[in-house]
Amino acid sequence: MEKTKFIRNNEDWWALWIGLFVFVVSLGTFVGMDLLGFGVATRVWTDISKAMAAVSAKYAKLPGFLALVFTYLFMLVIMTVGAKALKFNTKEFAIGFTVIFWVSYLCWLVGNWAYIAATPNQLKAFGLTWALGLTGEAGFIVALVVGLIIGNFFPGVTAFLKEATRPEWYIKTAIVILGAMLGVQAAGATGLAKAVMFRGFAAIVEAYLIYWALVYLVSRKVFKFSKEWSAPLASGISICGVSAAIATGAAIKTRPVVPIMVSSLVVIFAVVELLFLPFLAETFLYHQPMVAGAWMGLAVKTDGAAVASGAITDALIRAKALSATGVNYKEGWMLLTTTTVKLFIDIFIGIWAFVLALVWVYAIEKKPGQTVSVGEIWERFPKFVIGYAVTFLFMLFLTLRAPGLIGAARLSTGESNVFRVLFFVMTFFTIGLVSNFRKLWEEGIGKLALVYVISLFGFIIWIGLVISYIFFHGIMPPTM
């Protein structure tokens, strides 16, 4: 009875159940059933009528707006079931969720406008001469800013949406779904050049051990932050940004405000890196293209921004090498290196959360003479990370044992990823809603941002460059 009560009243568990439900439904593609194919895929756009479409070709005749409506209804139902089990006010949650969903999606749509999102290598395709080049992830920034405006200047609206303002629940559910996509990507990566795979793995292990320790040390010793703040900050800056910060916060049982504040900084600084690192690589690394690709993966902290940085770097360096040396590199190898390095970083999120949970139980919070039971470790361990591991390993082993299923697997994860992205957008909108500037300043967000700036631009970017050079110098992409 107690076990049932515990599961029913814990958002961590319900992130696991809902994430696994979306994952299981997405597996219909393996038997020819696109059960989530109606999900709305949002494209970078100049003509808004072409911005939305159903993610599956089997739903090609479904108008984009109807795909969005069906996506909303599906998410409303599954989240309201969870809300009822968690004993929220179901009516208030459903109304609040509806407002949050539609405002969040509007922010995502704005962020995908080509003048904001199109990167330099995409300008020609859209017939543009300029764009901010922020990628579709600009939608996260738009959602965060809109949330901050409402959260700080419209307290009545914030109070009205309170029951559905659940950023941690949304992001944890998204992370469970994320595991499946990474599993398929990892399986597909086995066919890459072995040198890229091995060196990418070695590079991120080394980076983890150096990055995390240095950021934690700076946060604790120089800025005097507590362990509660320092660990999620170290994970957010050094590993995989938002997902790592949330997983770390859950593993060490921080207050919700901690990973939320770190997550906000991660997205903002990822966009800053995206705007200048590829051009720095073009200037100084065009003679070491694979080093440049690995550097993007190690330095840029969100998946979308990292991959976009790799794509921009690939385009810029190929053009520079052709004009400066006459060498015409094949397209995609620098991007491939970026993606491989970032993939290994993402895979380690669950492992690192487990390691930190053990460290906190056995060392940080253990009192003299106290014994630690397996139950205490289990209670501390973030349950949504189990879902992340299950979806990742299932897809990885399935596609490795049956390579012929890789197409169905990619379709499956493409469909579930629609919902993962929307949960992420809603996360950033609701982070804004709960982020009162006055309270955040009292909590120390100014100092937190300073730690981020010093760590990221003071040593993480440059250590990442050195590690990339150690493992990838001398390796060249094929030429045309």
Secondary structure, 3 states (H helix, E strand, C coil): CHHHHHHHCCHHHHHHHHHHHHHHHHHHHHHCCCCCCCCEEECCECCHHHCEEECCHHHCCCCHHHHHHHHHHHHHHHHHHHHHHCCCCHHHHHHHHHHHHHHHHHHHHHHCEHHHHCCHHHHHHHCCCCCCCCCCCHHHHHHHHHHHHHHHHCHHHHHHCHHHCCHHHHHHHHHHHHHHHHHHHHHHHHHCCHHHHHHHHHHHHHHHHHHHHHHHHHHHHHCCCCHHHHHHHHHHHHCCCHHHHHHHHHHHCCCCHHHHHHHHHHHHHHHHHHHHHHHHHHHHCCCCHHHHHHHHHHHCCCHHHHHHHHHHHHHHHHHHHHHHHCCCECCCHHHHHHHHHHHHHHHHHHHHHHHHHHHHHHHHCCCCCCCCCHHHHHHHCCHHHHHHHHHHHHHHHHHHHCHHHHHHHHHHHHHHHHHHHHHHHHHHHHHHHCCCHHHHHHHCHHHHHHHHHHHHHHHHHHHHHHHHHHHHCCCCCCEC
